Amino acid sequence: MFKKIRDVAFAIQSLSKNQLDVNELYIKVMKIEGFDEITLGDAFDHLVQNKMLAKAFMTKTANLRKIWV
């Protein structure tokens, strides 16, 4: 029984780690210098609609995020 509970807990942890933190994404996008708010807002909207791109964006360095925008 304990093993089953542990497996369920592990599955829940894995799912939560795989979730996109939209608030953190917004903060990272809006911190990028050299772009106006509208451009950054459009980039944020695009990333929210494309979860895999957003996850990749979150792992990039600040310089690579700027290049992406």
MOPAC internal coordinates of N, CA, C and O (Angstrom, degrees):
PM7 1SCF
backbone

  N    0.0000 0     0.00 0     0.00 0    0    0    0
  C    1.4482 1     0.00 0     0.00 0    1    0    0
  C    1.5335 1   111.08 1     0.00 0    2    1    0
  O    1.2310 1   120.92 1   137.74 1    3    2    1
  N    1.3396 1   115.84 1   -42.26 1    3    2    1
  C    1.4549 1   119.76 1  -179.84 1    5    3    2
  C    1.5216 1   110.98 1   -60.36 1    6    5    3
  O    1.2310 1   120.41 1   139.49 1    7    6    5
  N    1.3356 1   116.83 1   -40.51 1    7    6    5
  C    1.4691 1   120.60 1  -179.64 1    9    7    6
  C    1.5286 1   110.74 1   -61.73 1   10    9    7
  O    1.2310 1   119.89 1   139.77 1   11   10    9
  N    1.3028 1   117.81 1   -40.23 1   11   10    9
  C    1.4657 1   121.19 1   178.99 1   13   11   10
  C    1.5296 1   111.05 1   -64.48 1   14   13   11
  O    1.2310 1   120.50 1   137.19 1   15   14   13
  N    1.3167 1   116.66 1   -42.81 1   15   14   13
  C    1.4660 1   120.60 1   178.69 1   17   15   14
  C    1.5221 1   109.87 1   -64.48 1   18   17   15
  O    1.2310 1   120.54 1   137.62 1   19   18   17
  N    1.3196 1   116.58 1   -42.38 1   19   18   17
  C    1.4623 1   120.87 1   178.37 1   21   19   18
  C    1.5272 1   110.75 1   -62.57 1   22   21   19
  O    1.2310 1   120.20 1   138.72 1   23   22   21
  N    1.3380 1   117.22 1   -41.28 1   23   22   21
  C    1.4697 1   121.02 1   178.39 1   25   23   22
  C    1.5230 1   111.73 1   -63.23 1   26   25   23
  O    1.2310 1   120.62 1   139.59 1   27   26   25
  N    1.3144 1   116.42 1   -40.41 1   27   26   25
  C    1.4693 1   120.60 1   178.14 1   29   27   26
  C    1.5275 1   109.64 1   -65.81 1   30   29   27
  O    1.2310 1   120.02 1   137.05 1   31   30   29
  N    1.3131 1   117.57 1   -42.95 1   31   30   29
  C    1.4678 1   121.15 1   179.01 1   33   31   30
  C    1.5239 1   110.32 1   -62.41 1   34   33   31
  O    1.2310 1   120.28 1   139.04 1   35   34   33
  N    1.3187 1   117.07 1   -40.96 1   35   34   33
  C    1.4640 1   120.91 1   178.64 1   37   35   34
  C    1.5325 1   110.45 1   -64.27 1   38   37   35
  O    1.2310 1   120.24 1   138.42 1   39   38   37
  N    1.3196 1   117.15 1   -41.58 1   39   38   37
  C    1.4647 1   120.94 1   178.93 1   41   39   38
  C    1.5247 1   110.95 1   -63.10 1   42   41   39
  O    1.2310 1   120.25 1   139.26 1   43   42   41
  N    1.3209 1   117.13 1   -40.74 1   43   42   41
  C    1.4614 1   120.87 1   178.83 1   45   43   42
  C    1.5307 1   110.20 1   -65.74 1   46   45   43
  O    1.2310 1   120.22 1   138.28 1   47   46   45
  N    1.3256 1   117.19 1   -41.72 1   47   46   45
  C    1.4637 1   120.74 1   177.65 1   49   47   46
  C    1.5185 1   110.88 1   -61.88 1   50   49   47
  O    1.2310 1   120.33 1   137.70 1   51   50   49
  N    1.3153 1   116.97 1   -42.30 1   51   50   49
  C    1.4617 1   120.99 1   179.75 1   53   51   50
  C    1.5165 1   111.39 1   -62.28 1   54   53   51
  O    1.2310 1   120.51 1   138.61 1   55   54   53
  N    1.3189 1   116.64 1   -41.39 1   55   54   53
  C    1.4618 1   120.57 1   178.58 1   57   55   54
  C    1.5151 1   111.17 1   -65.40 1   58   57   55
  O    1.2310 1   120.32 1   137.82 1   59   58   57
  N    1.3280 1   117.00 1   -42.18 1   59   58   57
  C    1.4634 1   119.13 1  -178.06 1   61   59   58
  C    1.5216 1   111.18 1   -68.43 1   62   61   59
  O    1.2310 1   119.15 1   147.13 1   63   62   61
  N    1.3148 1   119.22 1   -32.87 1   63   62   61
  C    1.4582 1   121.90 1   177.09 1   65   63   62
  C    1.5188 1   111.42 1   -69.16 1   66   65   63
  O    1.2310 1   120.64 1   154.05 1   67   66   65
  N    1.3096 1   116.39 1   -25.95 1   67   66   65
  C    1.4570 1   121.75 1  -177.19 1   69   67   66
  C    1.5290 1   112.25 1   -87.15 1   70   69   67
  O    1.2310 1   119.96 1   175.80 1   71   70   69
  N    1.3141 1   117.68 1    -4.20 1   71   70   69
  C    1.4596 1   121.49 1  -178.25 1   73   71   70
  C    1.5274 1   110.84 1   -77.74 1   74   73   71
  O    1.2310 1   121.26 1   -34.45 1   75   74   73
  N    1.2916 1   115.20 1   145.55 1   75   74   73
  C    1.4545 1   121.51 1   177.22 1   77   75   74
  C    1.5240 1   109.05 1   -86.21 1   78   77   75
  O    1.2310 1   120.29 1   -55.37 1   79   78   77
  N    1.3163 1   117.05 1   124.63 1   79   78   77
  C    1.4587 1   122.28 1   176.83 1   81   79   78
  C    1.5299 1   106.82 1   -87.79 1   82   81   79
  O    1.2310 1   120.85 1   -82.33 1   83   82   81
  N    1.3206 1   115.98 1    97.67 1   83   82   81
  C    1.4631 1   121.83 1  -174.67 1   85   83   82
  C    1.5268 1   110.90 1   -63.74 1   86   85   83
  O    1.2310 1   120.06 1   144.26 1   87   86   85
  N    1.3144 1   117.49 1   -35.74 1   87   86   85
  C    1.4659 1   120.20 1   178.97 1   89   87   86
  C    1.5227 1   111.29 1   -64.66 1   90   89   87
  O    1.2310 1   120.54 1   136.16 1   91   90   89
  N    1.3270 1   116.57 1   -43.84 1   91   90   89
  C    1.4625 1   120.64 1   178.37 1   93   91   90
  C    1.5298 1   110.70 1   -66.27 1   94   93   91
  O    1.2310 1   120.52 1   141.69 1   95   94   93
  N    1.3212 1   116.61 1   -38.31 1   95   94   93
  C    1.4627 1   120.98 1   176.29 1   97   95   94
  C    1.5240 1   110.35 1   -60.12 1   98   97   95
  O    1.2310 1   120.42 1   133.93 1   99   98   97
  N    1.3242 1   116.81 1   -46.07 1   99   98   97
  C    1.4614 1   121.35 1   179.86 1  101   99   98
  C    1.5309 1   110.75 1   -59.23 1  102  101   99
  O    1.2310 1   121.01 1   135.12 1  103  102  101
  N    1.3217 1   115.68 1   -44.88 1  103  102  101
  C    1.4735 1   120.04 1  -179.76 1  105  103  102
  C    1.5230 1   110.51 1   -60.72 1  106  105  103
  O    1.2310 1   120.43 1   133.83 1  107  106  105
  N    1.3286 1   116.79 1   -46.17 1  107  106  105
  C    1.4679 1   119.84 1  -178.69 1  109  107  106
  C    1.5226 1   111.96 1   -65.26 1  110  109  107
  O    1.2310 1   120.30 1   139.65 1  111  110  109
  N    1.3205 1   117.04 1   -40.35 1  111  110  109
  C    1.4657 1   119.89 1   179.78 1  113  111  110
  C    1.5243 1   110.19 1   -65.97 1  114  113  111
  O    1.2310 1   120.25 1   133.41 1  115  114  113
  N    1.3133 1   117.13 1   -46.59 1  115  114  113
  C    1.4600 1   120.67 1  -174.86 1  117  115  114
  C    1.5316 1   113.17 1   -71.62 1  118  117  115
  O    1.2310 1   119.72 1   165.00 1  119  118  117
  N    1.3318 1   118.14 1   -15.00 1  119  118  117
  C    1.4664 1   122.10 1   177.46 1  121  119  118
  C    1.5345 1   112.48 1   -79.45 1  122  121  119
  O    1.2310 1   120.10 1   166.12 1  123  122  121
  N    1.3124 1   117.42 1   -13.88 1  123  122  121
  C    1.4615 1   120.75 1  -175.56 1  125  123  122
  C    1.5223 1   109.12 1   -67.94 1  126  125  123
  O    1.2310 1   121.17 1   -54.38 1  127  126  125
  N    1.3184 1   115.37 1   125.62 1  127  126  125
  C    1.4653 1   120.89 1  -177.87 1  129  127  126
  C    1.5276 1   110.85 1   -88.10 1  130  129  127
  O    1.2310 1   121.37 1   -26.68 1  131  130  129
  N    1.3326 1   114.97 1   153.32 1  131  130  129
  C    1.4503 1   120.68 1   175.20 1  133  131  130
  C    1.5190 1   114.74 1    96.16 1  134  133  131
  O    1.2310 1   120.23 1  -177.32 1  135  134  133
  N    1.3327 1   117.17 1     2.68 1  135  134  133
  C    1.4621 1   121.25 1   179.46 1  137  135  134
  C    1.5188 1   109.49 1  -129.38 1  138  137  135
  O    1.2310 1   120.81 1   -30.10 1  139  138  137
  N    1.3334 1   116.05 1   149.90 1  139  138  137
  C    1.4612 1   118.90 1   177.46 1  141  139  138
  C    1.5301 1   110.09 1   -78.71 1  142  141  139
  O    1.2310 1   121.39 1   -13.99 1  143  142  141
  N    1.3202 1   114.95 1   166.01 1  143  142  141
  C    1.4599 1   121.36 1  -175.83 1  145  143  142
  C    1.5310 1   112.35 1   -61.39 1  146  145  143
  O    1.2310 1   120.26 1   143.74 1  147  146  145
  N    1.3240 1   117.12 1   -36.26 1  147  146  145
  C    1.4715 1   120.48 1  -179.74 1  149  147  146
  C    1.5234 1   110.68 1   -65.07 1  150  149  147
  O    1.2310 1   120.15 1   135.67 1  151  150  149
  N    1.3264 1   117.32 1   -44.33 1  151  150  149
  C    1.4658 1   121.11 1   178.92 1  153  151  150
  C    1.5211 1   110.49 1   -62.23 1  154  153  151
  O    1.2310 1   120.55 1   135.35 1  155  154  153
  N    1.3206 1   116.55 1   -44.65 1  155  154  153
  C    1.4612 1   120.12 1   179.63 1  157  155  154
  C    1.5289 1   110.89 1   -66.20 1  158  157  155
  O    1.2310 1   120.48 1   141.81 1  159  158  157
  N    1.3073 1   116.69 1   -38.19 1  159  158  157
  C    1.4632 1   120.31 1   176.71 1  161  159  158
  C    1.5131 1   111.68 1   -62.69 1  162  161  159
  O    1.2310 1   120.24 1   139.07 1  163  162  161
  N    1.3220 1   117.16 1   -40.93 1  163  162  161
  C    1.4655 1   120.66 1   177.08 1  165  163  162
  C    1.5281 1   110.97 1   -64.75 1  166  165  163
  O    1.2310 1   120.63 1   139.12 1  167  166  165
  N    1.3358 1   116.40 1   -40.88 1  167  166  165
  C    1.4709 1   120.21 1   177.95 1  169  167  166
  C    1.5252 1   110.06 1   -62.60 1  170  169  167
  O    1.2310 1   120.61 1   137.21 1  171  170  169
  N    1.3177 1   116.43 1   -42.79 1  171  170  169
  C    1.4722 1   120.81 1   177.93 1  173  171  170
  C    1.5250 1   110.83 1   -60.84 1  174  173  171
  O    1.2310 1   120.21 1   132.10 1  175  174  173
  N    1.3257 1   117.20 1   -47.90 1  175  174  173
  C    1.4634 1   120.78 1   179.56 1  177  175  174
  C    1.5269 1   111.25 1   -58.75 1  178  177  175
  O    1.2310 1   120.71 1   137.83 1  179  178  177
  N    1.3178 1   116.24 1   -42.17 1  179  178  177
  C    1.4661 1   120.81 1   179.00 1  181  179  178
  C    1.5331 1   110.56 1   -62.12 1  182  181  179
  O    1.2310 1   120.55 1   136.18 1  183  182  181
  N    1.3233 1   116.56 1   -43.82 1  183  182  181
  C    1.4594 1   120.13 1  -179.40 1  185  183  182
  C    1.5249 1   111.99 1   -66.23 1  186  185  183
  O    1.2310 1   120.46 1   140.31 1  187  186  185
  N    1.3200 1   116.72 1   -39.69 1  187  186  185
  C    1.4698 1   119.85 1   179.47 1  189  187  186
  C    1.5353 1   110.21 1   -62.21 1  190  189  187
  O    1.2310 1   120.62 1   144.15 1  191  190  189
  N    1.3192 1   116.43 1   -35.85 1  191  190  189
  C    1.4653 1   120.50 1   179.96 1  193  191  190
  C    1.5309 1   112.37 1   -77.11 1  194  193  191
  O    1.2310 1   120.12 1   163.89 1  195  194  193
  N    1.3276 1   117.39 1   -16.11 1  195  194  193
  C    1.4650 1   122.39 1  -178.58 1  197  195  194
  C    1.5264 1   108.92 1  -125.27 1  198  197  195
  O    1.2310 1   121.29 1   -93.81 1  199  198  197
  N    1.3232 1   115.13 1    86.19 1  199  198  197
  C    1.4647 1   121.73 1  -171.59 1  201  199  198
  C    1.5368 1   112.90 1   -57.12 1  202  201  199
  O    1.2310 1   119.60 1   139.15 1  203  202  201
  N    1.3134 1   118.38 1   -40.85 1  203  202  201
  C    1.4643 1   120.41 1  -179.16 1  205  203  202
  C    1.5281 1   111.01 1   -65.59 1  206  205  203
  O    1.2310 1   120.03 1   139.21 1  207  206  205
  N    1.3242 1   117.54 1   -40.79 1  207  206  205
  C    1.4624 1   120.75 1   176.44 1  209  207  206
  C    1.5282 1   110.42 1   -63.70 1  210  209  207
  O    1.2310 1   120.77 1   139.98 1  211  210  209
  N    1.3181 1   116.13 1   -40.02 1  211  210  209
  C    1.4622 1   120.59 1  -179.66 1  213  211  210
  C    1.5239 1   110.93 1   -63.44 1  214  213  211
  O    1.2310 1   120.47 1   137.82 1  215  214  213
  N    1.3189 1   116.71 1   -42.18 1  215  214  213
  C    1.4650 1   120.00 1   179.27 1  217  215  214
  C    1.5248 1   110.38 1   -64.59 1  218  217  215
  O    1.2310 1   120.30 1   138.42 1  219  218  217
  N    1.3236 1   117.04 1   -41.58 1  219  218  217
  C    1.4572 1   120.51 1   177.72 1  221  219  218
  C    1.5288 1   110.03 1   -64.51 1  222  221  219
  O    1.2310 1   120.31 1   137.61 1  223  222  221
  N    1.3163 1   117.02 1   -42.39 1  223  222  221
  C    1.4661 1   122.34 1   178.80 1  225  223  222
  C    1.5263 1   110.59 1   -57.53 1  226  225  223
  O    1.2310 1   120.56 1   137.22 1  227  226  225
  N    1.3213 1   116.54 1   -42.78 1  227  226  225
  C    1.4627 1   121.24 1  -177.74 1  229  227  226
  C    1.5272 1   112.24 1   -64.83 1  230  229  227
  O    1.2310 1   119.81 1   153.25 1  231  230  229
  N    1.3075 1   117.96 1   -26.75 1  231  230  229
  C    1.4651 1   120.29 1  -177.86 1  233  231  230
  C    1.5240 1   112.65 1   -87.47 1  234  233  231
  O    1.2310 1   119.99 1   165.54 1  235  234  233
  N    1.3219 1   117.63 1   -14.46 1  235  234  233
  C    1.4616 1   121.15 1  -177.44 1  237  235  234
  C    1.5232 1   111.99 1   -74.64 1  238  237  235
  O    1.2310 1   121.25 1   -21.16 1  239  238  237
  N    1.3189 1   115.21 1   158.84 1  239  238  237
  C    1.4608 1   120.84 1   174.51 1  241  239  238
  C    1.5329 1   108.56 1   -71.31 1  242  241  239
  O    1.2310 1   121.02 1   -14.64 1  243  242  241
  N    1.3199 1   115.66 1   165.36 1  243  242  241
  C    1.4682 1   120.40 1   179.48 1  245  243  242
  C    1.5248 1   110.99 1   -58.06 1  246  245  243
  O    1.2310 1   120.08 1   139.66 1  247  246  245
  N    1.3213 1   117.45 1   -40.34 1  247  246  245
  C    1.4606 1   120.86 1   179.69 1  249  247  246
  C    1.5313 1   111.71 1   -64.66 1  250  249  247
  O    1.2310 1   120.11 1   136.93 1  251  250  249
  N    1.3151 1   117.39 1   -43.07 1  251  250  249
  C    1.4704 1   120.12 1   178.49 1  253  251  250
  C    1.5237 1   111.98 1   -67.84 1  254  253  251
  O    1.2310 1   120.30 1   146.34 1  255  254  253
  N    1.3355 1   117.04 1   -33.66 1  255  254  253
  C    1.4706 1   119.41 1   176.11 1  257  255  254
  C    1.5250 1   109.73 1   -65.01 1  258  257  255
  O    1.2310 1   120.10 1   139.27 1  259  258  257
  N    1.3264 1   117.42 1   -40.73 1  259  258  257
  C    1.4640 1   121.45 1   179.18 1  261  259  258
  C    1.5259 1   110.24 1   -62.78 1  262  261  259
  O    1.2310 1   120.62 1   136.57 1  263  262  261
  N    1.3182 1   116.43 1   -43.43 1  263  262  261
  C    1.4804 1   120.64 1   178.13 1  265  263  262
  C    1.5233 1   110.55 1   -61.91 1  266  265  263
  O    1.2310 1   120.41 1   140.52 1  267  266  265
  N    1.3342 1   116.82 1   -39.48 1  267  266  265
  C    1.4561 1   120.60 1  -178.98 1  269  267  266
  C    1.5239 1   111.59 1   -61.76 1  270  269  267
  O    1.2310 1   120.49 1   138.59 1  271  270  269
  N    1.3435 1   116.67 1   -41.41 1  271  270  269
  C    1.4663 1   120.40 1  -179.94 1  273  271  270
  C    1.5010 1   108.70 1   -66.42 1  274  273  271
  O    1.2310 1   120.10 1   180.00 1  275  274  273

